[in-house]
Amino acid sequence: MQALTLDRLLTSWARLDPNRVAVIDGYTGQRLTYSELDAKADALAWNLRAAGLGPGDILAYLSTTRLHTVALLFAAARLGVVWTPLNPRASVTEWMGQMEHAGIDALVYD
């Protein structure tokens, strides 16, 4: 029996109920189905891999919570990349300290 991971969870839902709404953007009302979220996560995973990220690398993310945030979280899980969200309300000094402490390999920001 395989362990249930975020990646496998999304892939399973995308196969079982592809047209069901998976996430709704609280700002815009935009919706993504499980199939759409899976496809976005896959595309983002390819982009992260092309940028040189792989298992065990640490990815910082700086933005408010939006649809692309959820897709990027699943993309990171798909690659085995460690997800480190940064508080958008923090100062640049705080971000720099957090990223240095965590040993960030890459930063995605909105």
C-alpha positions, 0 to 999 in steps of 0.5 A: 500500500502506498502512502497518501501524499498531497500529490496522490490525493489530487491525482486521485480526485482528478480521476474520480471526480474531474468536474467537481469544484476543488477550489474557489478564489475568495477574491475573484470567485473563480473556480477550478475543478479537480481536473483543472487544478491537477493540470495547473499543478502539473504545468507548474511542476514542469516549470519548477523542474525546468528552473532546477528544483527537485526533491528536498529543495526548498521553495519560498512563496510570497503572496496572498492566498489565491488559486495559483497558491494552491496549484503551486503547493500541489506542484511542489508536493509533486516534485518533493520540493519543500514548501515554505510560505512567507507572510506577505505582511512581514517586512523585507528584513523579516523575509530575508531572515526567514529565507536565510534561516530556511536555506531557500533554493528559490522564491516565487512571488506575486 
